[in-house]
Amino acid sequence: MAQESPKNSAAEIPVTSNGEVDDSHEHGFNRDLKRSLPAGLGLSETQITSHGFDSTKEGVIEAGAFQGSPAPPLPSVMSPSRVAASRLAQQGSDLVVPAGGQRTQTKGGPVILADEIKNPAMEKLELVRKWSLNTYKCTRQIISEKLGRGSRTVDLELEAQIDILRDNKKKYENILRLAQTLSTQLFQMVHTQRQLGDAFADLSLKSLELHEEFGYNADTQKLLAKNGETLLGAINFFIASVNTLVNKTIEDTLMTVKQYESARIEYDAYRTDLEELNLGPRDANTLPKIEQSQHLFQAHKEKYDKMRNDVSIKLKFLEENKVKVLHNQLVLFHNAIAAYFAGNQKQLEQTLKQFHIKLKTPGVDAPSWLEEQ
């Protein structure tokens, strides 16, 4: 061919036989550029200045000595080469662009991309799907048990202990409620006795003919009020201890029991699914479902066994703690009531010291930090 047709504005990169960029035509490009410039205007003397929007001059080319770093050489325009194009295509095939548009290149070999980041919305949707499926299975199991159609796993010994614990909790709550009523009524009685004693003491000073009689009654009512405050302190201590046992210790054990019952329902639900799949046909479509169901069944079985063991341990420790706490509190309650109604003030005070109960004097605030120092 005599002459190639002129090319478009896209510059083509010349490539040598070893795949490197050929810069042999750079000097030829510079010569052609110098020839196209007007006479007296060298390439090294050309400088382009720009001004702001408020300037009157725009795009003025000034001639003079150029100061600054020289501009990088521009590639020369070459005619297309089949060998260069094939090499560029081969190099480009080693690049894999991810969905995000970023490229990652490794040394010596094709580019390996990191795993695609999971979408948070898809993760939440998957969690909701699993929760819905699990809730459906458990609800179906509960309905089947209530209708008498489904089977349930029962630990007779453990179930009996749980029933006894729930029954005892109701009885302890009744004792606690009655003790609180007794404390309220005793507080009102002590308050009335204190006011009655003050009234007798006032009349003993104003009635000379009944001075001794009013005085005896005033002393008696004040003594009864004092002993009543001591008994009230013992009863309140009994109430606080029983309240801790019922509403904290026993309640914590019952929360573990609820978790155990939930694990039991899940275990039975997945056990029923596995049994239904095993009764059906075994082919290429059902075998993966059976394997997945077997895996889920085993996971829930382990959870059920763990919760059953936790409940057994907590019931054992609860029984030991309950006996110890109630033994001390029942002895305190009995001795305090007996000493109060027997009028034995020393025995009543000794009972409070035995259980390290400190009474708060009515009408006296707590000492300040200066007094404590």
Secondary structure, 3 states (H helix, E strand, C coil): CCCCCCCCCCCCCCECCCCCECCCCHHHHHHHHHHHCCCCCCHHHEEEECCCCCCCCCCEEEECCCCCCCCCCCCCCCCCCHHHHHHHHHHHHCCCCCCCCCCCCCCCCCCCCCCCCCCHHHHHHHHHHHHHHHHHHHHHHHHHHHHCCCCCCCCHHHHHHHHHHHHHHHHHHHHHHHHHHHHHHHHHHHHHHHHHHHHHHHHHHHCCCCHHHHHHHHHHHHHHHHHHHHHHHHHHHHHHHHHHHHHHHHHHHHHHHHHHHHHHHHHHHHHHHHHHHHHCCCCCCHHHHHHHHHHHHHHHHHHHHHHHHHHHHHHHHHHHHHHHHHHHHHHHHHHHHHHHHHCCHHHHHHHHHHCCCCCCCCCCCCCCHHHHC
